Amino acid sequence: MAKKSTPVLVYRPEESSPRRAGIFSWSAATRVGEFTYDAAYLQDEKAVSLDPMALRFKRSAIKEARQNGIFGIFRDAGPDAWGRDQLYREHGDLDDFDCLLKGPGDGVGNLVFGEEAKALQAYSLSALNEVARGFPPENSQIAAAIHPTTSMGGAKPKLLVEDDGSFWIAKFPEKGDPRRFLAANEHVMLEMARDCGIDVAISRLHTLPDERQIILVRRFDLSLRDGALTRKGFASAHTLLGLGDPRDDGRKKSYLRFADETLRWTGRQYGKTIWQRLAYNAMVGNVDDHPRNHALIFAAGGWQLSPAFDIVASDRQDHVALCMRFHQEGAVATPETLLTSAILFGIAAEEAIATLRQMARNILETWRGRFENIGAEAAHLEKLAGAFNMARRVLEHPFPPIPATNKRERPRYRSR
């Protein structure tokens, strides 16, 4: 079977037109892909590598055998679970390569597949209100009349919105979800995280004419400057960690390794920031913190940690186990493991304890009022109260006194 090939275009920082970087070829028979930089691109003094680790500049072909032969940075730019489902509705079965080509141009990040970039199809708020009457689509006819957003947002139905000079992801309730609560859940968790000192994606709530409440999350990878679109690169933690081999992924899924790879990509220490995020996830019961829900972005200043996103509280009556390991014993959160992990991240114990208590106090003192202020129903709040059990445990935990000789340990993520 012949290989399939496509040009790969890249939006460089602050440029509104993409440049051709090279050719991606893929074999359905072997499930191996390869990318070759164009010679002209390599000679361009403004050229940027698509992935500073897996796709370093070189003249020969670079091969990828994991993830069915799709480079991680390419898969990040392609359709997510919801997006693939919409493409299957329209085109039938598609292989991994064709999913990259068939997307409508709303992919996250700065990469585009094909001879030219596709125009973004974004709705205004008024158009969103109108088209939402038939969304999420129940059949192919409705799906053909609506332009679903295919990337960035996981499995939730969503549309791309342009409003107030920015692009937003409009996330809709899935079938069977409460009409007014899940959007509020994500919005409140993001706002509360910000008040806990965490950099998060900007969000707001929007009520549709049929009284469904949805969340709008601002795309931090897309910008409009004087009417021209610019894009930032996007690399998920899944890509940074080199995941894609089920035999080895369990070992690699680690917040400590993510911090280590982030240091390699950015040249900056983000250990404290990453630890604060995992601690917050534990204290609000966000156990959907999988590697695709963490990322780096690439702009004029180079690669940097993206704002936190996709944080949703869930009732954890028994124990909290995060998706990625963060201490030697695994991923189960307790006050003790949260403190132990802080030390592994190079944070002094007394600082970590103060941070844990501050976040826990903020969560417990404000979560209910935040929901009440946006009209959440009392029944939903009672069901959610168990999400914050870890925050209660942190405040009640008798952390031992810290010896005066305790010193900040230099982070050594990889060796942990």
C-alpha positions in Angstrom: 0.0 0.0 0.0 1.4 3.4 -1.1 2.3 5.9 1.5 0.1 8.9 2.1 1.8 12.3 2.3 0.8 15.9 3.2 2.7 19.2 3.6 2.9 20.4 7.2 2.5 24.2 7.6 3.5 26.1 10.7 2.5 29.5 12.1 5.6 31.1 13.5 5.3 33.4 16.5 3.3 36.6 15.7 2.9 35.7 12.0 -0.6 35.5 10.5 0.4 33.3 7.5 1.8 29.8 7.9 5.1 28.6 6.3 5.6 25.2 4.8 7.9 23.3 7.1 8.1 19.9 5.4 6.3 16.7 4.4 4.7 14.1 6.6 4.3 10.7 5.1 2.4 7.7 6.6 2.0 4.1 5.8 -1.3 2.4 6.7 0.4 -1.0 6.3 3.2 -0.5 8.7 1.6 2.3 10.9 4.9 4.2 10.7 5.1 7.9 9.9 8.0 10.0 8.9 8.6 13.7 8.6 11.2 15.5 6.5 12.0 19.2 6.8 12.1 21.1 3.5 15.6 22.3 2.6 14.3 25.8 2.1 12.8 25.8 5.5 16.0 24.7 7.2 17.8 27.5 5.5 15.3 30.1 6.8 16.9 32.0 9.7 13.4 32.4 11.3 12.7 28.6 11.2 11.4 27.0 14.4 11.4 23.3 15.0 8.0 21.8 15.3 9.0 19.7 18.4 12.3 20.5 20.0 12.8 16.9 21.1 11.2 14.5 18.6 11.5 16.8 15.5 14.9 18.5 15.9 16.3 20.1 12.8 17.9 17.5 10.4 18.0 16.9 6.7 17.0 13.3 6.7 13.6 11.8 7.5 12.5 11.4 11.1 10.5 8.3 11.9 7.7 7.7 14.4 6.3 4.2 15.3 4.3 5.0 18.4 0.7 6.2 18.3 0.1 4.4 15.0 2.9 6.5 13.4 1.5 9.9 14.2 3.9 12.3 16.0 2.6 13.5 19.3 2.8 17.1 18.3 0.7 16.3 15.1 -1.8 14.3 17.1 -2.2 17.3 19.5 -3.1 19.4 16.5 -5.7 16.9 15.2 -9.2 16.2 16.3 -10.0 15.0 19.8 -12.4 12.3 20.8 -15.5 14.4 20.1 -13.9 15.7 16.9 -13.2 12.2 15.5 -16.7 11.2 16.2 -18.0 14.1 14.1 -15.6 13.3 11.3 -16.8 9.6 11.3 -20.4 10.9 11.1 -19.5 12.8 7.9 -16.9 10.7 6.2 -17.3 7.1 7.6 -14.3 5.3 8.9 -11.1 7.3 8.7 -7.5 6.2 9.5 -5.3 8.3 11.7 -3.7 10.2 8.8 -7.0 11.1 7.2 -8.3 12.4 10.5 -5.5 15.0 10.4 -6.5 16.1 6.9 -10.2 16.2 7.2 -10.4 18.5 10.3 -12.0 21.9 9.7 -9.0 24.0 10.6 -9.8 24.6 14.2 -7.0 22.4 15.5 -5.2 23.5 18.6 -1.7 24.9 18.2 0.3 26.3 15.3 0.4 23.3 12.8 -1.7 22.9 9.7 -1.9 19.9 7.4 -2.5 20.3 3.7 -1.4 22.6 0.9 -3.0 25.6 2.6 -4.6 26.6 5.9 -8.4 26.3 6.2 -10.4 29.2 7.4 -11.8 29.0 10.9 -15.6 28.7 11.1 -16.5 30.5 14.3 -19.9 31.5 15.5 -20.9 34.8 17.0 -22.8 34.6 20.3 -26.1 35.4 18.6 -25.5 32.7 15.9 -24.5 30.3 18.7 -27.8 30.9 20.4 -29.6 30.1 17.1 -27.6 27.0 16.0 -27.6 25.6 19.6 -31.3 24.6 19.1 -30.1 21.6 17.1 -26.8 21.0 18.9 -25.4 18.5 19.8 -26.4 16.9 16.6 -28.6 13.8 16.7 -28.1 12.8 13.1 -25.9 13.4 10.0 -28.3 16.0 8.5 -28.0 18.2 11.5 -24.3 17.5 11.7 -23.9 18.7 8.1 -25.7 21.9 8.8 -23.6 22.8 11.9 -19.8 23.2 12.1 -18.7 21.4 15.3 -15.4 22.2 16.8 -13.2 19.1 16.5 -10.3 19.8 18.8 -9.3 20.9 22.3 -12.0 20.0 24.8 -12.0 16.2 25.1 -15.2 14.3 24.5 -17.7 17.1 25.2 -19.8 18.5 22.3 -18.5 22.0 21.5 -18.5 24.8 19.0 -16.0 27.6 18.3 -17.1 31.1 19.1 -15.6 34.5 18.2 -16.5 37.2 20.7 -15.0 40.3 22.2 -11.9 40.0 20.0 -11.1 36.4 21.1 -11.9 32.8 20.3 -13.8 30.6 22.8 -14.7 27.0 23.0 -18.4 26.6 23.8 -18.8 23.3 25.7 -22.3 21.8 25.8 -23.8 19.3 28.2 -23.5 15.7 27.1 -26.6 13.6 26.9 -28.0 13.0 30.3 -26.0 15.8 32.0 -27.8 18.3 34.3 -28.9 21.3 32.2 -27.2 23.9 34.4 -24.6 22.3 36.6 -21.6 20.8 34.7 -20.7 24.1 33.0 -20.9 25.9 36.4 -18.7 23.2 37.9 -15.9 23.8 35.4 -16.2 27.5 35.6 -16.2 27.6 39.4 -13.2 25.3 39.6 -11.2 27.5 37.2 -12.1 30.7 39.0 -11.3 29.1 42.4 -8.0 27.9 41.1 -7.1 31.4 40.0 -7.8 32.6 43.5 -5.5 29.9 44.8 -2.7 31.4 42.8 -2.9 29.1 39.7 -2.7 30.5 36.2 -5.9 29.2 34.5 -7.7 29.6 31.2 -10.3 32.4 31.2 -13.9 31.2 31.2 -17.4 32.5 31.5 -20.9 31.1 31.6 -23.6 31.6 28.9 -27.3 30.7 29.1 -28.9 29.5 25.8 -32.4 30.4 24.8 -33.6 26.9 25.9 -32.1 27.6 29.4 -29.2 25.2 29.1 -26.1 26.7 30.6 -22.8 26.2 28.8 -19.2 27.3 29.5 -17.1 29.4 27.2 -13.4 28.8 27.6 -11.1 31.3 25.9 -8.6 29.7 23.5 -5.1 30.6 24.7 -3.5 29.4 21.5 -5.4 31.7 19.1 -5.2 35.5 18.9 -6.6 38.2 16.7 -4.3 41.1 16.0 -5.8 43.9 13.8 -8.2 41.2 12.4 -5.4 38.8 11.5 -5.2 35.3 13.2 -2.0 34.3 14.9 -1.4 30.9 16.6 0.7 29.6 19.4 2.3 26.1 19.4 0.7 23.5 21.6 2.3 20.3 23.1 0.4 18.2 25.5 2.0 16.4 28.4 1.1 13.3 26.5 3.6 14.4 23.9 6.2 15.6 26.3 6.2 12.3 28.1 6.6 10.3 24.9 3.4 8.3 25.5 1.9 6.0 23.0 3.3 2.5 24.0 0.8 0.8 26.3 3.6 -1.4 27.6 5.5 1.6 29.0 2.9 4.3 29.4 2.1 3.5 33.0 5.7 4.1 34.1 5.9 7.3 32.2 2.7 9.0 33.4 4.2 11.1 36.2 3.9 14.7 37.3 7.6 14.5 38.2 8.6 13.4 34.7 6.3 16.1 33.3 8.2 18.7 35.3 11.5 17.3 34.1 10.4 17.3 30.4 9.0 20.8 30.9 12.5 21.9 32.0 14.0 20.3 28.9 11.6 22.0 26.6 11.5 25.5 28.2 14.8 25.8 30.1 12.7 27.0 33.1 11.8 25.4 36.5 8.1 24.8 36.7 8.2 22.3 39.5 6.5 24.5 42.1 3.8 25.5 39.6 3.1 21.9 38.5 3.0 20.7 42.2 0.4 23.5 43.0 -1.8 22.2 40.2 -1.7 18.6 41.2 -2.4 19.6 44.9 -5.4 21.7 43.8 -6.6 18.8 41.6 -6.5 16.5 44.6 -8.3 18.9 46.9 -11.2 19.4 44.5 -11.5 15.8 43.4 -10.4 16.5 39.8 -9.3 13.0 38.8 -9.6 13.7 35.0 -6.1 15.2 35.1 -4.8 12.9 32.4 -1.7 13.9 30.3 -3.8 15.6 27.5 -5.1 18.0 30.1 -1.7 19.6 30.7 0.3 21.4 28.0 3.0 23.8 26.9 2.5 26.6 24.5 5.0 28.2 22.1 5.1 31.9 21.5 7.7 34.6 20.8 9.4 33.9 24.1 9.8 30.2 23.4 8.0 27.2 25.0 6.2 27.8 28.4 3.7 26.1 30.6 0.1 26.8 29.4 -2.7 28.0 31.7 -4.4 25.2 33.5 -7.7 24.0 31.9 -10.3 21.2 32.1 -10.7 21.2 35.8 -13.9 19.6 37.1 -14.7 18.6 40.7 -16.1 15.2 41.4 -17.4 13.6 44.6 -14.6 11.4 46.1 -16.0 9.7 49.1 -13.3 7.1 49.5 -9.9 8.2 48.2 -8.4 10.5 45.5 -6.2 8.9 42.9 -4.9 11.2 40.2 -4.2 10.1 36.7 -0.4 10.6 36.9 1.9 9.5 39.7 3.4 12.3 41.8 5.3 10.5 44.6 7.3 7.3 44.9 4.3 5.1 45.9 2.0 6.2 43.1 -0.9 8.6 42.5 -3.1 8.4 45.6 -3.4 11.7 47.4 -3.2 12.1 51.2 -1.9 15.1 53.2 1.3 13.1 53.7 1.9 12.3 50.0 1.1 15.9 48.9 3.7 17.1 51.3 6.2 14.4 50.3 5.8 15.2 46.7 6.4 18.9 47.3 9.8 18.1 48.7 10.5 16.0 45.6 9.6 19.0 43.5 12.2 21.1 45.4 9.7 23.0 47.6 10.6 23.6 51.3 8.3 21.7 53.6 7.2 24.8 55.6 6.3 26.6 52.3 4.4 23.5 51.0 2.4 23.2 54.2 1.5 26.9 54.1 0.4 26.6 50.5 -1.7 23.5 51.1 -3.5 25.1 54.0 -4.1 28.4 52.1 -5.6 26.5 49.2 -7.6 24.2 51.4 -9.0 27.2 53.3 -9.9 29.1 50.2 -11.7 26.0 48.7 -13.7 25.2 51.8 -14.7 28.8 52.6 -15.8 29.8 49.1 -16.9 26.8 47.0 -20.5 26.7 48.1 -21.0 30.5 47.9 -19.4 30.6 44.4 -22.0 28.0 43.1 -24.9 29.7 44.9 -24.0 33.1 43.3 -24.5 31.6 39.8 -27.7 29.9 40.7 -26.6 26.3 41.2 -29.3 24.1 42.6 -28.9 23.0 46.2 -29.4 19.3 45.3 -26.3 19.4 43.1 -24.3 21.1 45.8 -25.0 18.4 48.3 -23.9 15.7 45.9 -20.7 17.6 45.2 -19.7 18.2 48.8 -17.5 15.1 48.9 -15.3 16.5 46.2 -13.6 18.6 48.8 -12.8 15.9 51.4 -9.1 16.2 50.7 -9.2 19.9 51.4 -10.8 19.1 54.7 -8.2 16.5 55.5 -5.4 18.9 54.8 -6.8 21.5 57.2 -7.3 18.9 59.9 -4.0 17.1 59.4 -1.4 17.6 62.2 1.6 18.2 60.0 4.7 17.6 62.1 6.9 20.5 63.1 9.6 21.3 60.5 13.2 21.3 61.8 15.0 24.6 61.6 17.7 22.9 59.5 15.2 22.0 56.7 16.5 23.3 53.4 15.0 23.5 50.0 16.1 20.5 48.0 17.3 20.9 44.4 14.7 19.3 42.1 15.9 16.0 40.5 12.7 14.9 38.8 14.1 12.2 36.5 15.9 10.3 39.2 12.7 10.0 41.3 
